[in-house]
Amino acid sequence: MTIVTFGKHNGKIVSVECKGHTGWGEQGEDIVCAALSSMVQSCALGILQVVKIDAEYTTDEESGYLKLVLPQELTDSQSHDASVLLDTLLMSVQDLSESYHQYVKSEVKRL
């Protein structure tokens, strides 16, 4: 199972952390893992390369780990754009989790 934890501070998502493999199928054939990975990595690319936020970004493919943490200091524009991307990611992960609840769990923690 993959557990996706969103960290919120002052009502805004400031971090996302994914732990574990979904286990839906064999490596290379796991459509749930592929969908989740695509969502999270697209969001990370948007934050890092499109919005140009110097976020902390760590991955380990072998263990199925990914963590993205926004810096504390952002411009208003960066904060807005990051919120749009991260709020969309949260909704997408929650939707995937509803359909594949035995493989993906999402949670929101207040920081």
N, CA, C and O atoms as CSV, one atom per row, in Angstrom:
chain,resi,resn,atom,element,x,y,z
A,1,MET,N,N,0.844,-1.187,0.000
A,1,MET,CA,C,0.000,0.000,0.000
A,1,MET,C,C,0.882,1.241,0.000
A,1,MET,O,O,1.933,1.275,0.641
A,2,THR,N,N,0.437,2.257,-0.730
A,2,THR,CA,C,1.102,3.552,-0.699
A,2,THR,C,C,0.286,4.478,0.191
A,2,THR,O,O,-0.928,4.604,0.034
A,3,ILE,N,N,0.968,5.116,1.121
A,3,ILE,CA,C,0.339,6.117,1.983
A,3,ILE,C,C,0.849,7.479,1.543
A,3,ILE,O,O,2.054,7.728,1.519
A,4,VAL,N,N,-0.085,8.356,1.195
A,4,VAL,CA,C,0.254,9.706,0.748
A,4,VAL,C,C,-0.207,10.673,1.836
A,4,VAL,O,O,-1.397,10.780,2.131
A,5,THR,N,N,0.759,11.374,2.423
A,5,THR,CA,C,0.472,12.298,3.513
A,5,THR,C,C,0.712,13.725,3.044
A,5,THR,O,O,1.800,14.075,2.587
A,6,PHE,N,N,-0.328,14.538,3.167
A,6,PHE,CA,C,-0.240,15.953,2.843
A,6,PHE,C,C,-0.114,16.726,4.149
A,6,PHE,O,O,-0.899,16.528,5.077
A,7,GLY,N,N,0.874,17.604,4.213
A,7,GLY,CA,C,1.050,18.448,5.398
A,7,GLY,C,C,0.475,19.823,5.139
A,7,GLY,O,O,0.782,20.459,4.131
A,8,LYS,N,N,-0.377,20.286,6.076
A,8,LYS,CA,C,-1.005,21.606,5.932
A,8,LYS,C,C,-0.541,22.530,7.054
A,8,LYS,O,O,-0.429,22.136,8.215
A,9,HIS,N,N,-0.278,23.770,6.659
A,9,HIS,CA,C,0.075,24.810,7.622
A,9,HIS,C,C,-0.697,26.067,7.252
A,9,HIS,O,O,-0.648,26.525,6.110
A,10,ASN,N,N,-1.406,26.618,8.222
A,10,ASN,CA,C,-2.231,27.813,7.975
A,10,ASN,C,C,-3.192,27.624,6.810
A,10,ASN,O,O,-3.410,28.543,6.020
A,11,GLY,N,N,-3.770,26.424,6.707
A,11,GLY,CA,C,-4.778,26.144,5.694
A,11,GLY,C,C,-4.255,25.821,4.312
A,11,GLY,O,O,-5.040,25.576,3.396
A,12,LYS,N,N,-2.922,25.816,4.140
A,12,LYS,CA,C,-2.344,25.528,2.826
A,12,LYS,C,C,-1.469,24.282,2.890
A,12,LYS,O,O,-0.777,24.045,3.879
A,13,ILE,N,N,-1.510,23.501,1.834
A,13,ILE,CA,C,-0.640,22.328,1.745
A,13,ILE,C,C,0.787,22.812,1.513
A,13,ILE,O,O,1.057,23.584,0.592
A,14,VAL,N,N,1.693,22.342,2.368
A,14,VAL,CA,C,3.096,22.754,2.263
A,14,VAL,C,C,4.027,21.566,2.027
A,14,VAL,O,O,5.220,21.746,1.780
A,15,SER,N,N,3.478,20.347,2.103
A,15,SER,CA,C,4.312,19.171,1.854
A,15,SER,C,C,3.457,17.994,1.405
A,15,SER,O,O,2.260,17.922,1.684
A,16,VAL,N,N,4.112,17.073,0.697
A,16,VAL,CA,C,3.483,15.808,0.318
A,16,VAL,C,C,4.551,14.731,0.451
A,16,VAL,O,O,5.695,14.909,0.034
A,17,GLU,N,N,4.151,13.610,1.041
A,17,GLU,CA,C,5.075,12.499,1.240
A,17,GLU,C,C,4.371,11.201,0.865
A,17,GLU,O,O,3.272,10.923,1.345
A,18,CYS,N,N,5.008,10.408,0.006
A,18,CYS,CA,C,4.481,9.119,-0.425
A,18,CYS,C,C,5.411,8.031,0.097
A,18,CYS,O,O,6.633,8.117,-0.026
A,19,LYS,N,N,4.791,6.995,0.689
A,19,LYS,CA,C,5.584,5.886,1.220
A,19,LYS,C,C,4.998,4.562,0.756
A,19,LYS,O,O,3.803,4.313,0.913
A,20,GLY,N,N,5.846,3.715,0.183
A,20,GLY,CA,C,5.462,2.354,-0.158
A,20,GLY,C,C,4.973,2.177,-1.581
A,20,GLY,O,O,4.679,3.135,-2.296
A,21,HIS,N,N,4.899,0.914,-1.963
A,21,HIS,CA,C,4.391,0.535,-3.283
A,21,HIS,C,C,2.932,0.126,-3.154
A,21,HIS,O,O,2.527,-0.420,-2.128
A,22,THR,N,N,2.149,0.384,-4.181
A,22,THR,CA,C,0.711,0.099,-4.095
A,22,THR,C,C,0.414,-1.392,-3.981
A,22,THR,O,O,-0.484,-1.796,-3.242
A,23,GLY,N,N,1.167,-2.205,-4.713
A,23,GLY,CA,C,0.930,-3.653,-4.669
A,23,GLY,C,C,-0.227,-4.121,-5.521
A,23,GLY,O,O,-0.654,-5.269,-5.398
A,24,TRP,N,N,-0.745,-3.262,-6.383
A,24,TRP,CA,C,-1.874,-3.665,-7.227
A,24,TRP,C,C,-1.461,-4.727,-8.229
A,24,TRP,O,O,-2.224,-5.653,-8.503
A,25,GLY,N,N,-0.246,-4.602,-8.785
A,25,GLY,CA,C,0.219,-5.546,-9.798
A,25,GLY,C,C,1.725,-5.679,-9.773
A,25,GLY,O,O,2.410,-5.064,-8.955
A,26,GLU,N,N,2.220,-6.481,-10.672
A,26,GLU,CA,C,3.665,-6.679,-10.788
A,26,GLU,C,C,4.338,-5.386,-11.236
A,26,GLU,O,O,3.726,-4.555,-11.908
A,27,GLN,N,N,5.610,-5.226,-10.854
A,27,GLN,CA,C,6.363,-4.054,-11.278
A,27,GLN,C,C,6.340,-3.960,-12.802
A,27,GLN,O,O,6.577,-4.943,-13.504
A,28,GLY,N,N,6.052,-2.765,-13.290
A,28,GLY,CA,C,5.953,-2.544,-14.729
A,28,GLY,C,C,4.552,-2.745,-15.277
A,28,GLY,O,O,4.273,-2.352,-16.409
A,29,GLU,N,N,3.660,-3.354,-14.490
A,29,GLU,CA,C,2.281,-3.587,-14.917
A,29,GLU,C,C,1.258,-3.018,-13.926
A,29,GLU,O,O,0.054,-3.220,-14.084
A,30,ASP,N,N,1.743,-2.315,-12.917
A,30,ASP,CA,C,0.887,-1.804,-11.844
A,30,ASP,C,C,0.289,-0.458,-12.268
A,30,ASP,O,O,0.937,0.582,-12.154
A,31,ILE,N,N,-0.955,-0.493,-12.756
A,31,ILE,CA,C,-1.590,0.729,-13.251
A,31,ILE,C,C,-1.918,1.719,-12.135
A,31,ILE,O,O,-1.948,2.927,-12.371
A,32,VAL,N,N,-2.163,1.224,-10.930
A,32,VAL,CA,C,-2.441,2.127,-9.807
A,32,VAL,C,C,-1.172,2.892,-9.451
A,32,VAL,O,O,-1.210,4.104,-9.242
A,33,CYS,N,N,-0.057,2.188,-9.382
A,33,CYS,CA,C,1.231,2.834,-9.119
A,33,CYS,C,C,1.562,3.840,-10.215
A,33,CYS,O,O,2.022,4.946,-9.931
A,34,ALA,N,N,1.330,3.459,-11.459
A,34,ALA,CA,C,1.619,4.353,-12.584
A,34,ALA,C,C,0.771,5.619,-12.506
A,34,ALA,O,O,1.275,6.717,-12.740
A,35,ALA,N,N,-0.497,5.475,-12.184
A,35,ALA,CA,C,-1.379,6.635,-12.079
A,35,ALA,C,C,-0.932,7.552,-10.944
A,35,ALA,O,O,-0.827,8.765,-11.125
A,36,LEU,N,N,-0.671,6.974,-9.784
A,36,LEU,CA,C,-0.252,7.763,-8.632
A,36,LEU,C,C,1.086,8.444,-8.897
A,36,LEU,O,O,1.247,9.631,-8.614
A,37,SER,N,N,2.039,7.702,-9.434
A,37,SER,CA,C,3.359,8.274,-9.732
A,37,SER,C,C,3.252,9.421,-10.717
A,37,SER,O,O,3.909,10.448,-10.549
A,38,SER,N,N,2.441,9.260,-11.730
A,38,SER,CA,C,2.257,10.301,-12.734
A,38,SER,C,C,1.682,11.569,-12.108
A,38,SER,O,O,2.148,12.672,-12.396
A,39,MET,N,N,0.679,11.415,-11.261
A,39,MET,CA,C,0.069,12.569,-10.599
A,39,MET,C,C,1.083,13.326,-9.745
A,39,MET,O,O,1.230,14.544,-9.855
A,40,VAL,N,N,1.771,12.581,-8.898
A,40,VAL,CA,C,2.682,13.211,-7.939
A,40,VAL,C,C,3.883,13.828,-8.656
A,40,VAL,O,O,4.289,14.946,-8.338
A,41,GLN,N,N,4.443,13.116,-9.608
A,41,GLN,CA,C,5.607,13.639,-10.313
A,41,GLN,C,C,5.251,14.840,-11.191
A,41,GLN,O,O,6.061,15.756,-11.332
A,42,SER,N,N,4.068,14.852,-11.775
A,42,SER,CA,C,3.634,16.016,-12.555
A,42,SER,C,C,3.496,17.245,-11.658
A,42,SER,O,O,3.893,18.347,-12.037
A,43,CYS,N,N,2.937,17.050,-10.481
A,43,CYS,CA,C,2.810,18.154,-9.527
A,43,CYS,C,C,4.193,18.660,-9.123
A,43,CYS,O,O,4.430,19.868,-9.084
A,44,ALA,N,N,5.098,17.739,-8.825
A,44,ALA,CA,C,6.458,18.129,-8.432
A,44,ALA,C,C,7.149,18.897,-9.562
A,44,ALA,O,O,7.795,19.914,-9.308
A,45,LEU,N,N,7.021,18.430,-10.792
A,45,LEU,CA,C,7.614,19.132,-11.934
A,45,LEU,C,C,7.033,20.547,-12.071
A,45,LEU,O,O,7.760,21.503,-12.338
A,46,GLY,N,N,5.729,20.660,-11.885
A,46,GLY,CA,C,5.098,21.972,-11.958
A,46,GLY,C,C,5.654,22.926,-10.915
A,46,GLY,O,O,5.928,24.089,-11.211
A,47,ILE,N,N,5.820,22.433,-9.698
A,47,ILE,CA,C,6.339,23.278,-8.618
A,47,ILE,C,C,7.806,23.631,-8.852
A,47,ILE,O,O,8.201,24.791,-8.735
A,48,LEU,N,N,8.607,22.620,-9.183
A,48,LEU,CA,C,10.047,22.830,-9.321
A,48,LEU,C,C,10.439,23.564,-10.604
A,48,LEU,O,O,11.286,24.456,-10.569
A,49,GLN,N,N,9.831,23.196,-11.737
A,49,GLN,CA,C,10.309,23.713,-13.009
A,49,GLN,C,C,9.417,24.785,-13.637
A,49,GLN,O,O,9.919,25.677,-14.321
A,50,VAL,N,N,8.118,24.712,-13.420
A,50,VAL,CA,C,7.228,25.718,-14.018
A,50,VAL,C,C,7.111,26.932,-13.093
A,50,VAL,O,O,7.316,28.069,-13.518
A,51,VAL,N,N,6.778,26.677,-11.826
A,51,VAL,CA,C,6.629,27.769,-10.860
A,51,VAL,C,C,8.002,28.227,-10.345
A,51,VAL,O,O,8.144,29.330,-9.815
A,52,LYS,N,N,8.997,27.366,-10.509
A,52,LYS,CA,C,10.385,27.673,-10.132
A,52,LYS,C,C,10.547,27.905,-8.633
A,52,LYS,O,O,11.175,28.872,-8.201
A,53,ILE,N,N,9.968,26.997,-7.853
A,53,ILE,CA,C,10.137,27.024,-6.401
A,53,ILE,C,C,11.259,26.057,-6.051
A,53,ILE,O,O,11.276,24.916,-6.514
A,54,ASP,N,N,12.195,26.521,-5.231
A,54,ASP,CA,C,13.317,25.692,-4.801
A,54,ASP,C,C,12.868,24.849,-3.602
A,54,ASP,O,O,13.274,25.088,-2.465
A,55,ALA,N,N,12.024,23.866,-3.887
A,55,ALA,CA,C,11.464,23.005,-2.841
A,55,ALA,C,C,12.421,21.863,-2.535
A,55,ALA,O,O,13.227,21.464,-3.376
A,56,GLU,N,N,12.318,21.346,-1.317
A,56,GLU,CA,C,13.043,20.125,-0.950
A,56,GLU,C,C,12.353,18.978,-1.673
A,56,GLU,O,O,11.135,18.828,-1.577
A,57,TYR,N,N,13.121,18.167,-2.396
A,57,TYR,CA,C,12.539,17.083,-3.187
A,57,TYR,C,C,13.429,15.855,-3.060
A,57,TYR,O,O,14.599,15.886,-3.442
A,58,THR,N,N,12.875,14.779,-2.524
A,58,THR,CA,C,13.621,13.549,-2.289
A,58,THR,C,C,12.831,12.376,-2.836
A,58,THR,O,O,11.618,12.293,-2.637
A,59,THR,N,N,13.512,11.463,-3.527
A,59,THR,CA,C,12.849,10.248,-4.017
A,59,THR,C,C,13.743,9.036,-3.804
A,59,THR,O,O,14.967,9.145,-3.742
A,60,ASP,N,N,13.101,7.884,-3.693
A,60,ASP,CA,C,13.785,6.590,-3.665
A,60,ASP,C,C,12.847,5.599,-4.341
A,60,ASP,O,O,11.906,5.100,-3.724
A,61,GLU,N,N,13.113,5.317,-5.618
A,61,GLU,CA,C,12.229,4.442,-6.400
A,61,GLU,C,C,12.119,3.046,-5.806
A,61,GLU,O,O,11.044,2.446,-5.810
A,62,GLU,N,N,13.223,2.537,-5.301
A,62,GLU,CA,C,13.227,1.168,-4.779
A,62,GLU,C,C,12.242,0.982,-3.631
A,62,GLU,O,O,11.522,-0.015,-3.582
A,63,SER,N,N,12.209,1.939,-2.709
A,63,SER,CA,C,11.309,1.814,-1.563
A,63,SER,C,C,9.952,2.465,-1.817
A,63,SER,O,O,9.043,2.331,-0.997
A,64,GLY,N,N,9.802,3.166,-2.938
A,64,GLY,CA,C,8.536,3.837,-3.232
A,64,GLY,C,C,8.344,5.085,-2.394
A,64,GLY,O,O,7.239,5.364,-1.927
A,65,TYR,N,N,9.423,5.838,-2.204
A,65,TYR,CA,C,9.372,7.023,-1.353
A,65,TYR,C,C,9.540,8.294,-2.173
A,65,TYR,O,O,10.371,8.358,-3.079
A,66,LEU,N,N,8.742,9.300,-1.846
A,66,LEU,CA,C,8.860,10.623,-2.447
A,66,LEU,C,C,8.431,11.649,-1.412
A,66,LEU,O,O,7.434,11.463,-0.715
A,67,LYS,N,N,9.183,12.723,-1.318
A,67,LYS,CA,C,8.807,13.807,-0.407
A,67,LYS,C,C,9.100,15.137,-1.073
A,67,LYS,O,O,10.169,15.334,-1.651
A,68,LEU,N,N,8.142,16.047,-0.989
A,68,LEU,CA,C,8.277,17.397,-1.507
A,68,LEU,C,C,7.850,18.349,-0.391
A,68,LEU,O,O,6.752,18.231,0.153
A,69,VAL,N,N,8.725,19.289,-0.061
A,69,VAL,CA,C,8.427,20.261,0.999
A,69,VAL,C,C,8.694,21.656,0.457
A,69,VAL,O,O,9.791,21.947,-0.021
A,70,LEU,N,N,7.691,22.513,0.535
A,70,LEU,CA,C,7.854,23.889,0.084
A,70,LEU,C,C,8.692,24.671,1.097
A,70,LEU,O,O,8.620,24.412,2.298
A,71,PRO,N,N,9.488,25.628,0.608
A,71,PRO,CA,C,10.199,26.498,1.549
A,71,PRO,C,C,9.201,27.432,2.239
A,71,PRO,O,O,8.089,27.642,1.755
A,72,GLN,N,N,9.620,27.984,3.369
A,72,GLN,CA,C,8.722,28.871,4.114
A,72,GLN,C,C,8.494,30.201,3.409
A,72,GLN,O,O,7.406,30.772,3.484
A,73,GLU,N,N,9.509,30.685,2.732
A,73,GLU,CA,C,9.411,31.991,2.072
A,73,GLU,C,C,9.058,31.820,0.600
A,73,GLU,O,O,9.859,31.313,-0.185
A,74,LEU,N,N,7.856,32.247,0.235
A,74,LEU,CA,C,7.394,32.216,-1.150
A,74,LEU,C,C,6.785,33.567,-1.499
A,74,LEU,O,O,6.238,34.251,-0.634
A,75,THR,N,N,6.880,33.945,-2.761
A,75,THR,CA,C,6.158,35.135,-3.200
A,75,THR,C,C,4.664,34.805,-3.200
A,75,THR,O,O,4.280,33.637,-3.138
A,76,ASP,N,N,3.837,35.830,-3.270
A,76,ASP,CA,C,2.390,35.597,-3.333
A,76,ASP,C,C,2.033,34.761,-4.562
A,76,ASP,O,O,1.183,33.874,-4.493
A,77,SER,N,N,2.679,35.048,-5.668
A,77,SER,CA,C,2.423,34.319,-6.907
A,77,SER,C,C,2.839,32.851,-6.774
A,77,SER,O,O,2.092,31.957,-7.174
A,78,GLN,N,N,4.016,32.603,-6.221
A,78,GLN,CA,C,4.464,31.222,-6.020
A,78,GLN,C,C,3.531,30.473,-5.073
A,78,GLN,O,O,3.193,29.315,-5.317
A,79,SER,N,N,3.120,31.128,-4.008
A,79,SER,CA,C,2.218,30.505,-3.045
A,79,SER,C,C,0.896,30.124,-3.708
A,79,SER,O,O,0.379,29.028,-3.491
A,80,HIS,N,N,0.361,31.025,-4.507
A,80,HIS,CA,C,-0.894,30.760,-5.218
A,80,HIS,C,C,-0.744,29.575,-6.163
A,80,HIS,O,O,-1.554,28.648,-6.143
A,81,ASP,N,N,0.301,29.612,-6.993
A,81,ASP,CA,C,0.489,28.566,-7.990
A,81,ASP,C,C,0.744,27.207,-7.343
A,81,ASP,O,O,0.217,26.192,-7.798
A,82,ALA,N,N,1.554,27.186,-6.279
A,82,ALA,CA,C,1.817,25.937,-5.567
A,82,ALA,C,C,0.533,25.392,-4.951
A,82,ALA,O,O,0.302,24.183,-4.963
A,83,SER,N,N,-0.296,26.272,-4.416
A,83,SER,CA,C,-1.565,25.840,-3.815
A,83,SER,C,C,-2.487,25.218,-4.851
A,83,SER,O,O,-3.133,24.205,-4.581
A,84,VAL,N,N,-2.554,25.815,-6.033
A,84,VAL,CA,C,-3.391,25.253,-7.094
A,84,VAL,C,C,-2.913,23.843,-7.440
A,84,VAL,O,O,-3.718,22.916,-7.534
A,85,LEU,N,N,-1.617,23.687,-7.627
A,85,LEU,CA,C,-1.061,22.365,-7.975
A,85,LEU,C,C,-1.272,21.355,-6.853
A,85,LEU,O,O,-1.708,20.233,-7.112
A,86,LEU,N,N,-0.972,21.731,-5.619
A,86,LEU,CA,C,-1.068,20.788,-4.502
A,86,LEU,C,C,-2.520,20.465,-4.133
A,86,LEU,O,O,-2.823,19.329,-3.769
A,87,ASP,N,N,-3.408,21.437,-4.223
A,87,ASP,CA,C,-4.829,21.158,-3.967
A,87,ASP,C,C,-5.391,20.209,-5.022
A,87,ASP,O,O,-6.193,19.329,-4.711
A,88,THR,N,N,-4.967,20.394,-6.269
A,88,THR,CA,C,-5.399,19.492,-7.341
A,88,THR,C,C,-4.843,18.094,-7.106
A,88,THR,O,O,-5.548,17.104,-7.302
A,89,LEU,N,N,-3.588,18.008,-6.688
A,89,LEU,CA,C,-3.000,16.707,-6.381
A,89,LEU,C,C,-3.763,16.019,-5.256
A,89,LEU,O,O,-4.060,14.828,-5.355
A,90,LEU,N,N,-4.084,16.738,-4.200
A,90,LEU,CA,C,-4.846,16.160,-3.088
A,90,LEU,C,C,-6.167,15.587,-3.582
A,90,LEU,O,O,-6.516,14.456,-3.242
A,91,MET,N,N,-6.896,16.345,-4.370
A,91,MET,CA,C,-8.182,15.867,-4.885
A,91,MET,C,C,-7.999,14.639,-5.772
A,91,MET,O,O,-8.804,13.710,-5.712
A,92,SER,N,N,-6.955,14.625,-6.591
A,92,SER,CA,C,-6.688,13.495,-7.486
A,92,SER,C,C,-6.333,12.242,-6.698
A,92,SER,O,O,-6.819,11.154,-7.005
A,93,VAL,N,N,-5.489,12.392,-5.686
A,93,VAL,CA,C,-5.093,11.246,-4.862
A,93,VAL,C,C,-6.294,10.722,-4.073
A,93,VAL,O,O,-6.470,9.510,-3.952
A,94,GLN,N,N,-7.116,11.617,-3.540
A,94,GLN,CA,C,-8.310,11.181,-2.817
A,94,GLN,C,C,-9.262,10.422,-3.726
A,94,GLN,O,O,-9.866,9.434,-3.308
A,95,ASP,N,N,-9.399,10.874,-4.958
A,95,ASP,CA,C,-10.253,10.190,-5.926
A,95,ASP,C,C,-9.707,8.792,-6.241
A,95,ASP,O,O,-10.464,7.822,-6.281
A,96,LEU,N,N,-8.406,8.696,-6.461
A,96,LEU,CA,C,-7.784,7.393,-6.722
A,96,LEU,C,C,-7.933,6.476,-5.514
A,96,LEU,O,O,-8.187,5.280,-5.659
A,97,SER,N,N,-7.773,7.040,-4.331
A,97,SER,CA,C,-7.889,6.269,-3.093
A,97,SER,C,C,-9.304,5.709,-2.895
A,97,SER,O,O,-9.470,4.609,-2.366
A,98,GLU,N,N,-10.312,6.460,-3.316
A,98,GLU,CA,C,-11.689,5.972,-3.194
A,98,GLU,C,C,-11.900,4.724,-4.045
A,98,GLU,O,O,-12.584,3.789,-3.627
A,99,SER,N,N,-11.315,4.712,-5.229
A,99,SER,CA,C,-11.484,3.570,-6.130
A,99,SER,C,C,-10.578,2.403,-5.784
A,99,SER,O,O,-10.923,1.249,-6.039
A,100,TYR,N,N,-9.422,2.697,-5.205
A,100,TYR,CA,C,-8.420,1.658,-4.909
A,100,TYR,C,C,-7.972,1.762,-3.453
A,100,TYR,O,O,-6.777,1.803,-3.162
A,101,HIS,N,N,-8.951,1.805,-2.538
A,101,HIS,CA,C,-8.666,2.050,-1.123
A,101,HIS,C,C,-7.752,1.003,-0.481
A,101,HIS,O,O,-7.095,1.297,0.517
A,102,GLN,N,N,-7.699,-0.191,-1.024
A,102,GLN,CA,C,-6.813,-1.205,-0.460
A,102,GLN,C,C,-5.367,-1.047,-0.925
A,102,GLN,O,O,-4.479,-1.752,-0.444
A,103,TYR,N,N,-5.125,-0.117,-1.864
A,103,TYR,CA,C,-3.782,0.093,-2.424
A,103,TYR,C,C,-3.227,1.494,-2.186
A,103,TYR,O,O,-2.011,1.686,-2.181
A,104,VAL,N,N,-4.112,2.478,-1.988
A,104,VAL,CA,C,-3.696,3.874,-1.809
A,104,VAL,C,C,-4.498,4.476,-0.652
A,104,VAL,O,O,-5.725,4.379,-0.608
A,105,LYS,N,N,-3.781,5.093,0.273
A,105,LYS,CA,C,-4.425,5.789,1.388
A,105,LYS,C,C,-3.913,7.218,1.399
A,105,LYS,O,O,-2.709,7.448,1.288
A,106,SER,N,N,-4.815,8.177,1.533
A,106,SER,CA,C,-4.399,9.571,1.638
A,106,SER,C,C,-4.809,10.114,2.998
A,106,SER,O,O,-5.840,9.737,3.557
A,107,GLU,N,N,-3.977,11.006,3.514
A,107,GLU,CA,C,-4.271,11.634,4.796
A,107,GLU,C,C,-3.727,13.057,4.784
A,107,GLU,O,O,-2.763,13.369,4.085
A,108,VAL,N,N,-4.365,13.902,5.570
A,108,VAL,CA,C,-3.934,15.287,5.707
A,108,VAL,C,C,-3.598,15.514,7.175
A,108,VAL,O,O,-4.398,15.216,8.062
A,109,LYS,N,N,-2.410,16.042,7.415
A,109,LYS,CA,C,-1.967,16.323,8.777
A,109,LYS,C,C,-1.707,17.817,8.921
A,109,LYS,O,O,-1.136,18.454,8.036
A,110,ARG,N,N,-2.132,18.351,10.040
A,110,ARG,CA,C,-1.871,19.762,10.352
A,110,ARG,C,C,-0.455,19.868,10.916
A,110,ARG,O,O,-0.068,19.110,11.805
A,111,LEU,N,N,0.296,20.804,10.393
A,111,LEU,CA,C,1.679,21.008,10.849
A,111,LEU,C,C,1.778,22.242,11.730
A,111,LEU,O,O,2.862,22.575,12.207
